[in-house]
Amino acid sequence: MNCPCCNGLSTPVFIKGNYQYYQCKTCQTLYVPGGIDQSNMVGGGFEAERNTSQNSERIRRFSWLSGIYGSILDYGCGHGMLVNDVKLAGMDCDGYDKFNPDMPKVPNKKYNLVSMIEVIEHLYFPYSELNEIREVLADNGIVYIETSFTDIIPKPFDEAYYVEPSVGHCTIFSHMGLDILMTSKGFTPLEHLNGNVRLYQKSKA
């Protein structure tokens, strides 16, 4: 089987929760072919705790990345806690989560920044959501991605709490794998903030 990120050879490495995970020998991305049903995963685990403790730092970063007058879309926003906090900070922010009936559609506008907070690990080939994000980004717009990566998750992977199908985590990227995928989708990797936060800019057509 070939890797959905870099097309390298992948091999089955373990079964967890009745799901077979594969790992790419080239980029080290872990994934479940065909993905996992996400319809009951709105907000993910510990949504309130994660937002309460981390949103102030996210807002600081968003202001720096998009400018105080920039427009922001939180893609896969769960119950919209970050959206509400960003709005309270005086910034223009919308939310979208296809499994949240209150925010089921991406607004018809352009954004300077699209955030994906603990979202991309729920996606799987062909990652069509990234095409949608590119369409709504303004020229030179930035994608802000928070997730965990095989580069930093403790091994063995099958014992790692983050590699967990019960919460819908079906693709655990490596830094290389995500860079390759985002480049193929029309984004340029920028200088990343840290091992968990990666930045990409919409490439010129």
N, C-alpha and C positions, 0 to 999 in steps of 0.2 A: 504494500500500500504506500502511496506517495503522500508526503506532507502537504496539507492544504495551504501552508504559508510559503515554503521554499521549494516544494516539489521533490524534496529529498526522500530517500528510502525511510520508511517508518516500520517499526516492528511492534507487535503486541507486548506489553510489559507487565501488566497486572489487571486483575478484575476487582472492582470495588463497587459494592451496592448493585451487583448484577450488570455493571457496565464495563465493557472492555476498553481500557485506555491504551493508546498507542503513543510511542515517542519517536520523533524524528531523529535519525542518527546524525544529521547535519546541523540543524538549528536547535535541537533539544526541546522543541515544543511538545507538550503533552496534549492529547485530545481524544475525544470520543467521536468516532465517525457518526454522522447523522445527528449528533447533539443529544440533548436531554430536554424533556418537556419543561417549559419555563412558566406555564400559565399560573402556577400557584406560588411563584417566587417573588411577588411584588415587594420591593423594599429589602429583601434579603434578611439575613440574620442580624440581630442587634442593631436594627436601623436607627432607633431613637438614640441609643448610646453612641453610635458612630457619628451621627450628625451633631449631637450636643457637644462632643469633645473635639471635633475636627473642623466644623464649619467656619469658625472664625479664621483659621489659617487658610482655608480654601478661598474665602472671600478676599483676604489680603492678596492672595495670588491672582485671583480673577481680576481685581482692580488693576494690578500691575500689568497683566497680560492683555487686557482688553481696553483699558482706559476707563475712567469713571463714567464716560458717556457711551461705552460700548454696549452691545446687546449680547445676551448670553442665553444659550439653550442647554438645559440639563437633560441630556438624552438618557432615557432609562431612569427616570427620576424617582421611581418608587411612589411614595405617598407625598412627595413634594416638599419635604422638610428643608432641603437645601434651597429650593426655589424661594420659599417663603423667607428664609434668612437673608438671601441675596437681595430680595426686594426690600426688606426692612433696612438694609444697608444703603438703600437709595439707588440701586442699580436696576437696569432693565433686564429682566430674566423671565423666561418661559420654561415650562416643563413638558416633557413627553414621556409616556410609558404606555406601550400598546396594551399592557395588561391592567392598567388603571383606567376604569371607565370615566373618570373625571378628566383625564388628559390623554385621550386615545389617538390624537392626531398631531403631527408636526405642524405648527403654525406656518402660514404662507408668508414668510419674511426671510430676510437675510440676517445672519448672526456673525459677530466678530469672534466669538468664542463658543465652542461646543464642549461641554464637559461630559465625560463618561466615568462616573464614580462607581467602582465595583460593578461594572457592566460588561466589559468586553470578554471576561472569562465565561459569560453565559452565551456567547455567540458561537456560531460554527459555520463551516463552509456552506455557501460561498460568501459569507460575511457581507450580504447585500446591504445591511444597515450602514456600512461605511460609505456606500455609494450615495445613500440618502443624506448622510451627514455632509458629504462634499457638496451636494446640490444646494443645501441651505447655508453653507458658509460663504461669507463675503470674500472678495479677493484678499489674499494674504491672511485669511482667517486661521485661527489656531484650534486644534483639537487637544484637549487636556484629558489624559487617561490615567486613572488610578486603578491599579490592580496589583497582584503579586505575580512573580515570575519564577521560572524554574532555576534561574541564576541564583536566587536568594532563598528559596524554600528549602528547609532542611530535608535531607534524604534519610531514609528511603521515602520516595514520593508517595507510595501507597499508604504510609502511616501519617503523612502530613495532614493537618486539619484542613488546610486550604484546598487540597485535592479531594473534594467531597461532592459526589453526585447528588446527595440528598438536598443540597442547597443550589443545585443547578450548575455547578462549576464543571463545564465540559471542555473548555480549552484553556490550558495554562500555558501562556506564551513564554518563550525566552525573549530576552531583549533583542537578539538577532532576528528571531522569528517575527516579532511584531514590527520591527523596522522594515523587514522585507515585505510583509503584508501591506503595511501602510504605504510604502513606496509604490507598490503595484496598484493601489487604489487612488493614487494621485496626490499623495502627501509627502512632504519633505521632513525627515527627522531634524529636530532642533536640539540644542543643548538641553539635556534632560535635567530635571530638578533633583532627583535622587533615584534610588533603586526601584521605587514603587510608582513614581510619577513621571510620565513620559509626555513629551510635547511634540506635536507635528503641525506643520503649516501647509495649507492648501497650495499645491503647486500650480504654476501657470499652465493653462490649457495648451 
